Amino acid sequence: MEYPDGIVLSCSSYSLNLNEINFFGSINPLGFVLFKRNFINKNQIKKLIIELKTNSLNPKPLIFIDQEGGKVQRLDNEEFLKFPEQKKFGDVFVKDKKRALDLAYKSSFLMGFQLHEIGIDVNFSPVCDLFFKTAHKIIGSRSFGSDPNLVYELSRAFCLGLLDAGVIPVPKHFPGHGRSKFDTHLNKSIINTSYDELCKTDLVPFDILKNSLMVMLAHIVYPNIDKEVATYSKKINNEILRKKFKFKGLILSDDISMKAINDSLVNKVKNSYNANCDVVLYCKGILEDIKEIYPYVKKIGKKEFDYFINQTKTIKVKKRNFNKFKADLLEYNLIKS
């Protein structure tokens, strides 16, 4: 068995151009991630997914997407349900925990059902970050709330819904983006909170990682843990993620084209792998950049990939009453008909 390269790439438009077909046909990435720039309608995106799944050396590349709900929803026309931001479930949880968990599961199952139906394998969701009033709005309503246990419970329900629909969830952004004063797409961010305090708060929702197949890191520096940004931190990846959280799946970087790390793309790739990050994510879809970094891409480790593949084989798509789930979400004004 040939192990795939530890990278997830993207393409530039609604279908692959000739240059992309030629280059993607020569490489073996873990998969490809989709964005709004890749989407017109359901028929078109299904064709693009087939193109991506048949135009690389990887016989089974994974298709990824950011479909959180709320303001982060890549498939956003009338053919797809418009899902609520995660905060809505946190608001229900405060009043009725059981109902909130039920609705979170139903929403994520419907989301996963629609993704699985068109050939998407992995969703960069849920957001496990806590909400802080004093932080940058980049997380905001994407968070379930401020209570660590509330976020843990709802994140777990969300993951279960996606899995039961046949889609792999990716909890993010470890070890917690919620306190950040900056948008890491644009700026460097440092969180000076003590590790002991993080253990009592931000890290609590990530207890779900014991049973997770993937996790996404935050491009943030936590100086009370390590002077290096989390993406470059062996301490965060090895001592905290692997040992403390007993995480056995694949560690993914956030998008390396983000500006939070002031470094060249090549160095970002090298330093991420050096810190035992398994998979680097590059989202801009610029073929010249992809060609520049690809000579430095490393294969995913045997131990990590074998675990990942063996666990994916245990995922069983469940049959659920789509219309009943939809009606329940409509009743609580969580989706629109």
C-alpha positions in Angstrom: 0.0 0.0 0.0 1.3 3.4 -0.9 0.7 6.1 1.7 -0.6 9.4 0.4 1.3 12.7 0.7 0.4 14.7 3.8 -1.2 17.6 2.0 -4.7 18.8 1.1 -4.9 21.1 -1.9 -7.6 23.1 -3.8 -8.3 24.1 -7.3 -8.9 27.6 -8.8 -12.4 27.5 -10.2 -15.6 25.5 -11.1 -13.7 22.8 -13.0 -10.1 21.7 -13.4 -8.1 23.5 -16.1 -5.6 21.7 -18.3 -2.6 22.7 -16.1 -4.3 21.5 -13.0 -5.2 18.2 -14.6 -1.7 17.6 -15.7 -0.1 18.5 -12.3 -2.7 16.8 -10.1 -2.3 13.7 -12.3 1.3 13.4 -11.2 0.9 13.7 -7.4 -0.5 11.7 -4.6 -2.2 14.2 -2.1 -4.5 13.1 0.8 -7.2 15.1 -0.9 -8.7 18.4 -2.0 -10.8 21.1 -0.3 -13.7 23.0 -1.9 -14.6 26.7 -1.5 -17.2 29.1 -2.7 -15.0 29.8 -5.7 -15.6 26.2 -6.8 -19.4 26.2 -6.5 -22.2 27.1 -8.8 -24.8 24.5 -8.2 -25.2 20.8 -7.2 -24.7 19.3 -10.6 -21.6 21.3 -11.3 -20.0 20.6 -7.9 -20.7 16.9 -8.3 -18.8 16.9 -11.6 -15.9 18.8 -10.0 -15.7 16.3 -7.2 -15.6 13.4 -9.7 -12.8 15.3 -11.6 -10.8 15.7 -8.3 -11.4 12.0 -7.3 -10.1 10.8 -10.7 -7.2 13.1 -11.5 -4.4 12.2 -9.1 -2.3 9.2 -8.3 -4.3 8.7 -5.1 -7.0 6.1 -6.0 -9.2 7.4 -3.1 -8.5 11.1 -2.4 -10.6 12.7 0.2 -12.8 15.7 -0.5 -12.9 18.3 2.2 -15.1 21.3 2.9 -15.8 24.0 5.5 -19.5 23.7 6.0 -20.1 24.8 9.5 -23.4 26.7 9.1 -24.0 30.4 9.6 -21.5 32.6 8.0 -19.2 29.7 7.0 -21.2 27.7 4.4 -19.6 27.0 1.0 -22.6 25.3 -0.6 -25.0 28.2 -0.3 -27.7 28.1 -3.0 -31.3 26.9 -2.8 -30.3 23.2 -3.4 -28.7 23.0 0.0 -30.2 23.7 3.5 -29.0 26.9 5.1 -27.8 25.7 8.5 -27.6 27.9 11.6 -24.4 29.1 13.3 -23.3 26.9 16.2 -24.3 29.6 18.7 -28.0 28.8 18.1 -27.5 25.4 19.7 -25.7 26.8 22.6 -28.6 29.2 23.2 -31.0 26.3 23.3 -28.7 24.3 25.5 -28.9 26.9 28.3 -32.7 26.4 28.4 -33.0 22.7 27.5 -29.8 20.6 27.3 -31.5 17.5 26.0 -33.3 19.3 23.2 -30.2 21.2 22.2 -28.2 18.0 21.9 -31.0 16.4 19.8 -31.2 19.4 17.5 -27.4 19.7 17.1 -27.3 16.0 16.1 -30.2 16.4 13.6 -28.6 19.5 12.1 -25.2 18.0 11.7 -26.7 14.7 10.3 -28.7 16.6 7.7 -25.6 18.6 6.8 -23.5 15.4 6.6 -26.3 13.8 4.5 -26.2 16.5 1.9 -22.3 16.5 1.8 -22.1 12.7 1.6 -24.7 12.7 -1.2 -22.5 14.6 -3.5 -19.2 12.8 -2.7 -17.7 15.0 0.1 -15.9 12.9 2.7 -14.7 15.3 5.4 -16.1 18.5 7.0 -13.9 21.0 8.8 -16.4 21.1 11.7 -17.3 21.5 14.5 -15.7 24.7 15.9 -14.7 23.6 19.4 -13.4 27.1 20.4 -15.0 28.9 23.3 -16.7 32.3 22.9 -15.1 35.3 24.6 -16.7 38.7 24.5 -13.3 40.4 24.5 -11.9 38.4 21.6 -11.9 39.1 17.8 -15.2 38.4 16.1 -13.7 35.9 13.7 -15.0 33.1 16.0 -18.0 34.8 17.4 -21.3 33.0 16.6 -19.3 30.1 15.1 -18.8 29.0 18.7 -21.4 27.0 20.6 -20.8 29.3 23.7 -18.6 30.3 26.6 -19.2 27.3 28.9 -16.5 24.6 28.3 -18.8 21.7 29.1 -21.6 23.1 26.9 -19.2 23.3 24.0 -17.9 19.8 24.7 -21.4 18.2 24.8 -22.6 20.0 21.6 -19.3 19.3 19.8 -19.7 15.6 20.6 -23.3 15.6 19.3 -22.2 17.4 16.2 -19.4 14.9 15.4 -21.8 12.0 15.9 -24.3 13.5 13.5 -21.7 13.9 10.8 -20.3 10.4 11.3 -23.7 8.8 11.2 -24.2 10.5 7.8 -20.9 9.1 6.6 -18.8 12.3 6.8 -15.6 12.6 8.9 -15.7 15.6 11.3 -12.6 17.7 12.0 -12.7 19.4 15.4 -10.9 22.8 15.4 -8.8 24.9 16.3 -6.6 23.1 18.8 -5.7 24.2 21.5 -8.3 26.9 21.2 -8.8 30.0 19.0 -11.6 31.6 21.1 -9.4 34.0 23.1 -7.6 35.4 20.0 -7.6 39.2 19.6 -6.8 38.8 15.9 -8.1 37.1 12.8 -5.3 34.7 12.0 -6.2 34.9 8.3 -4.7 38.4 8.5 -2.5 38.8 11.6 -0.2 37.0 14.0 -1.9 36.1 17.3 -0.6 35.4 20.8 -2.6 34.0 23.6 -0.9 34.5 27.0 -3.3 32.4 29.1 -1.6 29.9 31.4 -1.6 26.2 30.5 -3.4 25.4 33.7 -6.2 27.9 32.9 -6.4 26.5 29.3 -6.9 23.0 30.7 -9.9 24.2 32.7 -11.4 26.1 29.8 -10.4 26.1 26.2 -9.0 22.6 26.1 -12.1 21.0 27.8 -14.1 20.6 24.5 -11.2 18.8 22.9 -11.8 15.8 25.1 -13.7 14.5 22.1 -10.4 13.9 20.4 -9.9 10.5 22.1 -12.4 9.2 19.5 -11.7 11.6 16.6 -9.9 10.8 13.3 -8.7 14.3 12.5 -8.0 17.6 14.3 -7.1 21.0 13.0 -4.5 23.2 14.7 -4.7 27.0 15.4 -2.1 29.3 13.8 -1.6 30.9 17.3 1.3 31.2 19.7 0.7 30.1 23.3 3.9 31.3 25.0 3.0 29.6 28.3 3.1 26.3 26.4 5.7 26.9 23.7 7.4 29.9 22.1 6.6 28.4 18.7 3.2 28.8 16.9 1.0 25.7 17.5 1.5 24.7 13.9 5.3 24.5 14.6 5.1 23.2 18.2 6.3 19.7 19.0 5.2 20.2 22.5 1.6 20.9 21.5 1.5 18.0 18.9 3.4 15.4 20.9 3.0 16.1 24.6 -0.5 17.6 24.6 -2.3 16.2 21.6 -0.8 12.7 21.4 -0.1 12.0 25.1 -2.5 14.0 27.2 -5.4 13.8 24.8 -4.5 10.3 23.5 -5.2 11.5 20.0 -4.3 8.8 17.4 -5.7 10.3 14.2 -4.3 12.8 11.7 -3.1 16.3 12.8 -3.9 19.0 10.2 -2.5 22.5 9.9 -4.9 25.3 9.3 -4.4 26.9 5.8 -0.7 27.7 5.4 -1.6 30.7 3.1 -3.0 32.5 6.1 -0.9 35.5 7.3 -0.6 34.5 11.0 2.7 32.9 10.4 5.2 35.2 8.8 7.2 32.7 6.8 7.6 31.4 3.3 5.3 28.7 2.1 8.2 26.3 1.8 9.3 27.0 5.4 5.7 26.6 6.6 5.5 23.2 5.0 8.9 22.1 6.4 8.3 23.4 9.9 4.8 21.9 10.1 6.1 18.5 9.3 9.1 19.0 11.6 6.6 19.5 14.5 4.9 16.2 13.6 1.9 17.8 11.9 0.7 15.0 9.6 -1.2 17.0 6.9 -0.6 20.5 5.6 -3.5 22.4 4.2 -3.0 24.8 1.3 -6.3 26.6 0.3 -5.5 29.4 -2.2 -5.6 27.1 -5.3 -2.6 28.9 -7.0 -0.9 26.2 -9.1 2.5 28.0 -9.1 2.5 27.9 -5.2 1.5 24.3 -5.2 4.3 23.4 -7.6 6.8 25.4 -5.4 5.9 23.6 -2.2 5.3 20.1 -3.5 8.9 18.9 -3.5 8.9 19.4 0.3 5.7 17.5 0.9 6.1 14.3 3.0 4.1 11.2 3.1 1.8 10.5 6.0 3.3 8.2 8.6 2.3 4.5 8.4 1.2 4.3 12.1 -1.1 7.4 11.8 -2.5 6.5 8.4 -3.1 2.9 9.2 -5.1 4.0 12.3 -7.0 6.5 10.2 -7.9 4.0 7.5 -8.9 1.3 10.0 -11.2 3.7 11.8 -12.8 4.9 8.7 -13.8 1.3 7.9 -15.9 1.3 11.1 -18.0 4.3 10.0 -21.5 3.0 9.2 -24.0 5.3 7.4 -27.2 5.4 9.4 -30.7 5.6 8.0 -32.6 8.5 9.4 -35.9 10.3 8.6 -34.6 13.3 6.7 -38.0 15.0 6.5 -38.7 14.5 10.2 -35.3 15.9 11.1 -35.9 18.9 8.8 -39.3 19.5 10.4 -37.9 19.5 13.9 -35.3 22.1 12.9 -37.9 24.2 11.2 -40.1 24.1 14.3 -37.3 25.8 16.3 -36.4 28.2 13.4 -33.0 26.8 13.1 -33.3 26.4 9.3 -35.6 27.9 6.6 -37.8 25.8 4.3 
